Amino acid sequence: MVFALQSCLKDNVTRTYSIFEPIYKSKAEVLAEIKSSTPVSISSPGKIYMYGNYIFLNEVNKGVHIIDNSNPASPVIKAFINIPGNVDIAVKGSTLYADLFTDLVVLDITNPLNVALQKVVPKIFPERVYAAGFTGDSTKVIVGWTEKVIKEKVDQPPVGRGWIRADALLSVSSAPAGNSGGVKSITGIAGSMSRFSIVNDQLYAVNNTSLKVLNIATMNDPQLQNTVWVGWNIETIYPFKNKLFLGSSNGMFIFDISNPAAPVREGSVAHFRACDPVVADNDYAFVTLRAGTFCQGTNNQLDVIDVQNVMSPRLVKTYGLTNPHGLAKDGNLLFICDGSDGLKVYNASNVMDLQLLDRIKNLETYDVIAWNKRLLLVAKGGLYQYDYSDPSHLSLISKMTVK
């Protein structure tokens, strides 16, 4: 009787799950649509780049918001550029560089309201990684996903409330390069989660295993000069003076760019597997490690690394954190996006004893730019600007919230 009862129960069990199916367009269609369109609301903010009075904010996998920040108290979205698969951006002069899945696209932004595509450099970045063994049509471009909810009878009750088969984007190795450390020819400032960095006439870009060097002396016509093998799982790039600091899920690498076209690896530091954006100054590099991501890490911490001897950098201090992401440094101030634990501001004059000065709570923070006493903060809820003239009491200037 017990077995019979179980059998009857099984017949009445249903399982509900979602399948995400790709929406395709041809490459020609996608390229034709890369232009200024009417402003759209921010819904999934990603990486950020500040250039002059403009902020360029990535809408994850969809494109770029062009924001007029002439009045930081009242920023205005002027236009949106449709770029499927976009997660990274950089600007020099009147030229915007952005990724379109594996390709680099070059845009003339002389008139932000009338952006024009100038060039496509193919195969700069690796293929995206998808869940459930999904492989996209390589002859087309994925411009979105449709969700289908499926209910079906099963022989056994599902675990919990059901499960999701997400044939959707699983991971992108990426992260915006921060404070330039006085390199005069960097024409804008990005956050620490970037894969792009512009130094003088070179655009440096990292993919999973390599450092790409593109000559952008002619800004709208970048030429691939060099590909330097770096290692595995490279995620971020940060310039400081004549060095590039590269973060990977396994460690930090330092490259000398005294010869801009031929970066030379100097020192490195290994760490537990984790995602790790990095910023640096003359003496120290600051690296955040976080768990709970495709990097498969288990550590949530800040590592302080002595880089005075670039050939032999060494870990000198570790601080526990909640789930750190991007960070920025301005003088003795260190700003850390600690995920759901908000933004934290430290006095870093003594790296062996960081002092917490202020904390912005109730925001799930992602990345940050600190420049000229003004802070640009990307959080799950949108784009926020703060005045940090008094670093113990940050003052909110404006916010553009997700809609």
N, C-alpha and C positions, 0 to 999 in steps of 0.2 A: 504493500500500500504506500509506503514511503517513496519508493522509486517511481511509482505511478504518479504520485502527487508532484514530484519534481519534474517529471516529463511534461505534465500539463502546464506547470508554471513556465517552463522554457518556451512553450509554444506562444505564450502571450508577451514575451519580452521583445522590445524593439530597441534599437540602437540609433542614436542620432549623431551625425558628424557632418563636417563641412569639407568640400573639395573646392580648392581655388584653381580656376582655369585661366590661362593667360589670354590677354587680348593683344592681338598682333597688328602691326602695320608694317608696310614695306619701308626699307631704309630711305628710299626717295621721299616717301610721304613724311617721315619723321624729320628729315633734314629741311624739307620745305616749310615745316611748321615751327622751326627754331627761329623765333622772332619775338618782338615785343607784343604782348597781348594785354588786354585790360587787367588791372590788378585783381588778384584773388586773395581770399582770406588765408592766413597762416593756419595750417592744420597739423603738419608734422615737421616742426623745425629741426634742422640739422646743423651743418657747419656754417661758419660765419666768416666774412671777410670785410674789413673796413678800409675804405679808400677815399680820402678827402672827405667830402660831405655826404658820401654815399655809404650805405651798408648793403652788402650782397648776402642774402640769407638763403641757404639751400632748403628747399622743400624736398624731403627725402624721396629719392627715386622719381621725382617729377619735374624739377627745374629750379629756377632761381627767382627770388623776389628782389626787385630793385627798390631800395628804400632811400628816400631823400631825408637825410638827417641834418639838414642845415639848422633846424631848430630841434635839439635833442629832447626838449620837453614835449614836442609834438611831431614825431616822425611820420612820414607819409609814404605808403607804398605807391610808387609811380607806375610800375609795370611788372609783368611776370613773363619769364622766358620759359617756354616749354622745352625741357630736355629730359626725355625718359632715361631712367637709370642714373641720374645725376646725384652725386654725393659730395663732390669736391669742386672748389672754385679758387681762382686767383686772378689778380688784376695787375696790369702794368699799363700806364698811360691810358689810352682809349681802347685797350684790348682786354677782353675777358676770356680766360681759359677755363674750361669745364670738362668733366668726363661725361661721356655718353656710353654707359656700360664699358666696353673694352676700348673705346676710341676717345681721343682728345679732340674737342671742338674749339675753334677759335672764332671769337665774335667781336665785331666792331661795335663799341658802345659809345661812340662819340655823341650820339643822341640816344639816351636811354629809352626814349619812347619809340625809337625806330632802329632797333638792334639788327645787325646784318651778319649772317654767317660768312666767314672768310675762308676757312680751311678745316679739313678733317684729317687728323693724323691717326691712322688705324693701329689697333693692337698694342696700345701703350699699357693697358691694364689687363689683368687676368679675367678669365671668364668668371661670372658669378656662380656661387654655390647654392644649390637648391635642395630642399628637403624631399624625402620620400623617393629619391632616385630620379626626380624629374629632370628631363633634358629639353631645353627649348629648341625651337626651330632656328637654326643658325642663319638662315637666309632672311629672317625677319627680325623685327625689334619688338620686345614686349613693352607695351605702353600702359598696361594696367592689368588688373585681375578681377574676375567675377567669382562670387561665392555661390556655390550650390549646396543647399542643406538637404541631406539625404537621410531618410528614415528607412530602416530595414529590420526585419525579424532576425533574431540570432538564437543560437542554441544555448548560449550562456549569457547571464546578465553581464552587462559591461561594468567596468570598474568606474566608480564615481558616477558622474552625470553623463558620461560619454567621452568621445575622443575626437580629435581633429586631425585629419590628414592634410597638412598644409603644403601643397605644391607651390609654395611661395618662396620668396627670397629668404634664405636662412642667414647668410652672413656676407658682409663686405669688409675686407681689411682696410680700414680707413681711419683717419683722424685729422682742424685748421691750425700752419707753423706760426708761432707766437711772436713775442717781442723780438725785434731784429737785432738787438744788442748794438745798435749804432751803425749797421750796414746801410750806407747812404742810398744805395740804389734799389733797396727793396721798396717798392712803390705803394705798398699797403701793409696792413697787419691782419694776420689770420689767427685763429685759435690753435690750441695745441693738438687738436685732433686731425690735423691736415695731412694729406699725402702730397701736397704741392708746396713748393717754396721757390720764390723768385729772388735771385741774387744777381745784381748787375744785368748782364745779358744772357743769363742762363735760367731756364726753368728746370728745377729738379723735381722729379716725381718718383714715388716708390710704388711698386706693386708687391705682390707676395714675396718675391725672391730677389728683386733687382732694383737698382737705382738708375733711372733714366735721366740722361742729360740732353736737354733740347736748347739749341741756340735760338734766342728770341731777339737778336740785334735788330732784325726786321720783325717787328712785333706781331704782325698779322701773318707771318710766314715762318713758323717755327720749324727748325731742322733738327732731326735726331742726330746727336753727335756721338753719344756713347751709351753703352749699357754695362753697368758694373754689377756683377753678381754679389749679393750681400749675405744671404743666408735664407732662412725660412721664416714665414709668417711675419713679414715686415708690415708695420701698420702706420707709423707716423714719421714725420720729418720736421725738424726744428733748426733754423739757422741761427748761428751766433758768431759774429765776426767772420773768420775764414774757416769755420767749422760747420759741419752738419751733424746733428744728433738724431740718430734713427732709433725708433722704438720698435721692438718686435715682441711677440708673445713669449719669447725666451730670454730676452736681454736687451741691452742698449749698446749701440755701435757709434763710434765717432769717426767721421771722415774729414780729412783735410781737403779744402778746395782752393789752395793757393794757386794751383793750375785748374781753373774753373771747369775745363772740359774733361779733366781726368781726375776725379775724386780718388783719394788714397785712404784706405782704411788705416786708422791708427790704433786706438784702444777699444776695448769692449768690456762689458760686465754682464755676467749671466744672472738670471733670477728664476724663481719658480714660474711655471707656466701661467701667464696672465696677460690681459691687455694692458698696455703701458705707454700712454702719452708722456712726453718729457719736455721740460724747459730747462734752460741753463744760463749761467752767468760766467764770469771769469774763473771762478773757483769751484763751483758746485753745479751738478745737474740734479734736478728734482724729478723723480719718476713715480707716477701713481700706478699701482697694480690693483686690478679688480677681479672679482670672481663672478660667477653666474652668467658667463657669456660664452660665445663660441670659442673663446680662447681656453676654456675648460679650466680656468684657474680656481683656486680655493682661497687665495690671499687677498685681503683688502687693506692696503697700506700705502704709505709714502716712503720711498727710499731716497735718502740723500747720499749722493755719490761725489766724492772728491775727484775733480778732473784737472787739478793743477798740473799733474803729470798725465797728459792725454794718452801716453803709451801704456799707462798702467793705472787706470782709474780704479777707485776702491770704495766700497760701501762703508759709510761711517755712521749712519744712524737710520733707524726705521721707526715710523710712527703708525700706530693702528688707526684705520679709518673705517667707514661704513661700507661704501661702494663707490670709490672715487673715479671720476672721469677726467675732464679737462682741467688744466691749471694755467696760471699766468703769474709772472713776476714783474714787479716794478720797484727797483731799488731794493729796500729791505722788506718790502711787502710781498707776501705769497698768497695767492688766491687759489682755492681748491674747490672744484665742483664735486661734492661728496654725494652725488646721486640723490636719493630720497631724504638724506640728512641735510640737504641745502647747500648753500655756499658758505665757506669758512675763510676768514681773513686772518693771516698770521703775521706777527713780527718775526722775520727770519734773519735778523741781524746776527743771532747766534744759532747756527744750524743744529747745534747739539741740544738746544733747548728752545724750540719754537713756542711762541706765546700766542694763544688765541686772542684776537682783538675784537672780532665781531663775527656774527653768524646770521645769515638770512635763512629763516626757517620756512617751512610749508611750501617749498619749491623742489621739484625733482630736477636737479641741475645737470647740464651736459657739458657745456664749454663756455669759455670766458676770454675776453680781451681786456687788458688793463693798459690804459694809455692816457697820459695827461690828466690824471685825476678823474677820468671817466671810465666806468666799467660797462662793457657790453656783455650781457649774460644770456645764454640760450638755455632755456629750461623746457620741460615737457609742456608747460603752459604757455610758452611764447617767448618773446624777446623783451628783455628788461634792461634799463639803463640806470646806473647809480653814480652818484658823486662820492668819491672816496677821499675828499680833501681832509676829512677827519676819519681815518681808517678804523677808529673805534666805534663810529656811528655812521654807517653808510646811509646815504639819503637817496630815496627813489626819485629819479627824474621823470621817467615815463615807462609805460609798458604797452606792448602790442600782444594781446592774448590770443590764444588759439580759438578758432570758431568752428 
